[in-house]
Amino acid sequence: MQAAVCTSFGGPEVLEVREIERPKPGPGEILVRVRAAAMNPIDAKLRSGQFRLVFRISPPFVPGFDFAGEIVEPGEGAGGFQAGQRVFGSTRRPGTHAEYVCVPAELAVSIPPEVPVEAAGAAPGSALTALAVLEDRLRVTAGQEILINGASGGVGSYAVQIARERGARVTAVASAANHALLRDLGAAECIDYHEEDFAARARAFDAIFDVVPNRSFPECRSALKPAGTYVTTIPGPGPLFWKVATRLLPLAGGKRAEFVMLRPERASLLRLAELLGSGSIRSVVSERIPLERVRDAHERMQSGHTTGKMVLRMG
């Protein structure tokens, strides 16, 4: 089978599309013929070596965590899955940027009939991150004021829709070129970061989801209402420090900083399938890139200015 192989840690040039052996499903696994797989920032970070200790991985390896396609072969005890069934999901170990991948059956769910395979393949990592922040951590409710910084990217485009679906009033921060899209996704207001500093608004928001993140909790604190929350999903000493500090010390009316790490779970995948199937949210697929151009995909992703999701196509 063809796969994108990271031959060493480094830039996009270390990626090669090679013929490698097709895997076989073990107990509790399914073998999936991948048709579409999202590109996520973590793929570039893994390629560069930033997460080598987290995943205990060394080259050569196949990147990619999200997938959508059909089951070729279910392993023993694979939970009732059948060959030919359309499934999508997200794994906890890389390897989905290939024509075939074995994944734990618990991390795959059926693609709703009305959802295209590319839309399903684009969604898992980014949409599950948005769900983890907005539904699980913030528990957003109707009438709340939610600001999303970096709203036109992968996570942000889903976050706008999920917050809107829960009845919040969404303020989206992005370049002016993406404002029409964001209003279509459900943003009530859009801020062009070239023209206005959202953090200068006093006590305006119940929560700030900093997807980028290019602003710290101290910078955003005055823009939060009393007992408001700042959340990011990008690891680093700053977010971790402020999460601990705001839990231990009473700061400015109970305002808090949170840091969320995604861990795919079956329950959240089922929730995502429900939202996609009902049309409550949709994938904004901006680019469909064939596997043989995986280097181009990594270069585009590193630019930091992509809209929605880029998807690798495996045929």
C-alpha positions in Angstrom: 0.0 0.0 0.0 1.0 3.6 -0.5 1.7 5.7 2.6 3.2 9.1 3.6 6.4 8.2 5.5 8.3 10.5 7.8 11.9 9.4 7.1 13.5 11.6 9.8 12.5 14.6 12.0 12.5 17.9 10.1 10.6 19.9 7.5 8.2 18.8 4.8 11.1 17.5 2.7 11.5 14.5 5.1 8.2 13.1 3.9 8.2 10.4 1.2 5.3 8.5 -0.3 6.4 4.9 -0.2 5.1 1.4 -0.7 4.8 -0.3 2.7 3.2 -3.5 3.9 -0.5 -3.5 4.5 -1.3 -4.0 8.2 -3.5 -6.8 9.6 -6.1 -6.2 12.3 -5.5 -7.6 15.7 -8.2 -8.4 18.3 -10.5 -5.5 18.8 -9.3 -3.7 15.7 -10.6 -3.0 12.2 -8.7 -2.6 9.0 -10.0 0.5 7.1 -9.4 1.4 3.5 -8.8 5.1 4.0 -10.4 7.4 1.5 -9.9 10.8 3.3 -7.8 11.9 6.2 -7.6 15.4 7.7 -4.4 17.4 8.0 -3.9 18.7 11.5 -1.3 21.0 13.1 -0.2 18.1 15.3 1.0 16.2 12.1 3.5 18.9 11.4 4.6 19.0 15.0 5.1 15.3 15.1 7.0 15.4 11.8 9.3 18.1 13.3 10.0 16.0 16.4 8.2 18.2 18.9 6.1 15.3 20.3 8.6 12.5 19.9 8.6 11.9 23.7 4.8 12.2 24.1 4.2 9.5 21.5 7.5 7.6 22.0 8.0 7.5 18.3 11.0 7.7 16.0 11.3 7.7 12.2 10.3 6.1 9.9 6.7 6.4 10.8 3.4 7.4 9.1 1.7 10.5 10.4 -2.0 11.3 10.6 -4.6 10.7 13.3 -8.0 11.2 11.5 -9.5 8.9 9.0 -12.7 8.1 7.0 -13.3 5.2 4.6 -14.7 1.7 4.6 -13.9 -1.4 6.6 -12.0 -4.1 4.7 -11.6 -6.6 7.5 -12.9 -6.6 11.1 -10.6 -8.3 13.7 -11.8 -10.7 16.3 -14.1 -9.0 18.8 -14.4 -5.8 16.7 -17.8 -4.9 18.1 -20.1 -5.9 15.3 -18.5 -4.0 12.5 -18.8 -5.5 9.0 -16.7 -5.3 5.9 -17.9 -2.6 3.6 -19.2 -0.4 6.4 -18.4 3.3 6.1 -16.6 4.6 9.2 -14.7 7.5 10.5 -12.8 8.4 13.7 -9.5 9.5 15.3 -6.7 7.4 16.7 -4.4 7.9 19.7 -1.4 6.9 17.7 -0.3 8.2 14.2 -0.6 6.2 11.0 -3.7 7.3 9.1 -2.0 9.1 6.1 -1.9 5.8 4.2 -4.2 3.8 2.0 -5.0 1.3 4.8 -4.8 1.6 8.6 -5.7 -0.6 11.6 -7.6 1.2 14.3 -9.2 0.2 17.6 -12.9 -0.5 16.9 -13.8 1.7 19.9 -12.4 4.7 18.0 -14.5 4.3 14.9 -18.1 5.1 14.3 -20.4 4.8 11.3 -20.5 7.8 8.8 -24.1 9.1 8.6 -25.5 8.2 5.2 -25.9 11.8 4.1 -22.4 12.9 5.0 -19.7 12.7 2.3 -16.6 10.7 3.2 -14.3 13.8 2.8 -16.5 15.8 5.2 -16.3 12.9 7.7 -12.5 12.6 7.3 -12.0 16.3 7.8 -13.9 16.4 11.1 -12.6 14.2 13.9 -9.5 15.9 15.5 -10.7 19.5 15.0 -14.4 19.0 15.8 -13.7 16.8 18.8 -11.4 19.5 20.2 -14.1 22.1 19.8 -16.6 19.7 21.5 -14.2 19.1 24.4 -13.8 22.8 25.0 -17.4 24.1 24.4 -19.5 21.2 25.6 -17.4 19.3 28.1 -15.2 22.1 29.7 -17.2 25.3 29.2 -20.6 23.8 29.1 -21.8 26.6 26.9 -25.5 27.6 27.4 -27.9 29.7 25.5 -27.4 33.4 25.7 -23.7 33.3 26.6 -21.2 35.6 24.9 -18.4 33.4 23.4 -15.4 34.8 21.5 -13.4 32.4 19.3 -9.9 33.7 18.3 -8.8 32.0 15.1 -12.3 31.2 14.0 -11.7 30.5 10.4 -9.3 27.6 10.9 -10.0 23.9 11.4 -10.9 23.9 15.1 -12.4 27.4 14.9 -14.8 26.7 12.1 -16.3 23.8 14.1 -16.3 25.8 17.3 -18.4 28.6 15.8 -21.0 26.1 14.7 -21.0 24.2 18.0 -21.3 27.3 20.1 -24.1 28.6 17.8 -25.9 25.2 18.1 -25.9 25.5 21.9 -27.5 29.0 21.6 -24.5 31.2 22.4 -23.9 34.5 20.7 -20.6 34.0 18.9 -18.0 36.7 18.1 -15.5 35.4 15.6 -11.9 36.8 15.2 -10.4 36.3 11.8 -9.2 38.2 8.7 -11.9 40.2 6.9 -11.7 37.8 3.9 -13.3 35.0 6.0 -16.1 37.0 7.7 -18.8 36.0 5.2 -18.0 32.4 5.8 -18.1 32.8 9.5 -21.4 34.6 9.5 -22.8 31.7 7.3 -21.5 29.3 10.0 -23.3 31.2 12.7 -21.2 34.0 14.0 -23.2 37.0 15.2 -20.2 39.3 15.0 -16.8 39.2 13.3 -13.7 41.1 14.3 -10.9 41.7 11.9 -7.7 41.3 14.0 -5.9 43.7 11.7 -8.4 46.5 12.7 -9.3 45.8 16.3 -7.8 44.2 19.4 -10.6 42.1 20.9 -8.8 42.0 24.2 -9.4 45.7 24.6 -13.2 45.1 25.1 -14.0 45.4 28.8 -16.0 42.6 30.4 -17.5 41.5 27.1 -17.3 37.7 27.1 -18.3 34.8 29.2 -15.6 32.7 27.6 -12.7 33.2 25.2 -11.6 30.2 23.2 -8.1 31.1 21.9 -7.6 28.6 19.1 -4.4 30.2 17.7 -3.3 31.0 20.5 -1.6 34.3 20.1 -2.9 36.0 23.3 -2.3 35.0 26.9 -4.7 34.8 29.8 -3.3 38.0 31.3 -3.9 39.9 28.0 -7.5 38.6 27.7 -8.5 38.8 31.4 -10.0 42.3 31.2 -12.2 41.2 28.2 -13.8 38.5 30.3 -16.9 39.0 32.4 -16.7 38.2 36.1 -16.2 34.4 36.5 -15.4 34.2 32.8 -13.0 31.6 31.4 -10.1 31.7 28.9 -9.4 28.4 27.2 -6.7 27.2 24.9 -5.7 23.7 23.6 -2.1 24.5 22.6 0.4 23.2 25.2 3.0 25.3 26.8 4.3 26.6 30.1 2.1 29.7 30.0 -1.3 28.0 29.7 -0.3 25.3 32.3 0.9 28.0 34.7 -2.2 30.1 34.5 -4.5 27.1 34.7 -2.9 26.1 38.0 -2.7 29.7 39.3 -6.3 30.6 38.6 -7.4 27.5 40.4 -5.4 28.2 43.5 -5.7 31.9 43.7 -8.8 34.2 43.5 -8.1 36.4 40.5 -10.2 39.3 39.3 -13.7 38.1 40.2 -13.1 34.4 39.8 -11.8 34.5 36.2 -10.1 31.3 35.2 -7.7 29.9 32.6 -8.2 26.4 31.3 -6.1 24.1 29.1 -7.7 21.2 27.3 -5.9 18.2 25.7 -7.9 16.1 23.2 -8.2 12.4 23.9 -10.6 10.7 21.4 -13.4 8.7 23.0 -16.2 6.7 21.5 -18.9 8.8 23.2 -17.6 12.0 21.7 -17.3 10.4 18.2 -20.9 9.4 18.4 -21.9 12.9 19.4 -19.9 14.2 16.4 -21.6 11.8 14.1 -25.0 13.0 15.4 -24.1 16.6 14.8 -22.8 16.0 11.3 -25.7 13.7 10.4 -28.3 16.2 11.5 -26.7 19.1 9.6 -26.1 21.0 12.9 -22.5 21.3 11.9 -20.6 20.8 8.6 -17.0 20.5 7.5 -15.5 23.4 5.7 -13.2 21.5 3.3 -11.0 24.1 1.6 -8.5 21.9 -0.1 -8.5 18.3 -1.3 -4.9 17.1 -1.8 -3.9 13.7 -3.2 -1.6 11.6 -1.0 1.3 12.0 -3.5 1.3 15.8 -2.7 1.6 15.4 1.0 4.7 17.6 1.2 2.6 20.4 -0.4 -0.1 19.9 2.2 2.4 20.2 5.1 3.8 23.4 3.5 0.3 24.9 3.2 -0.5 23.9 6.8 2.6 25.5 8.1 1.7 28.8 6.5 -0.9 29.3 9.3 -3.4 30.9 6.9 -5.6 28.0 5.8 -9.3 28.3 6.0 -11.3 25.3 7.4 -9.8 21.9 6.8 -7.3 20.4 4.3 -8.0 16.8 3.5 -5.6 14.2 2.1 -7.3 12.0 -0.5 -6.3 8.3 -0.8 -8.4 7.4 -3.8 
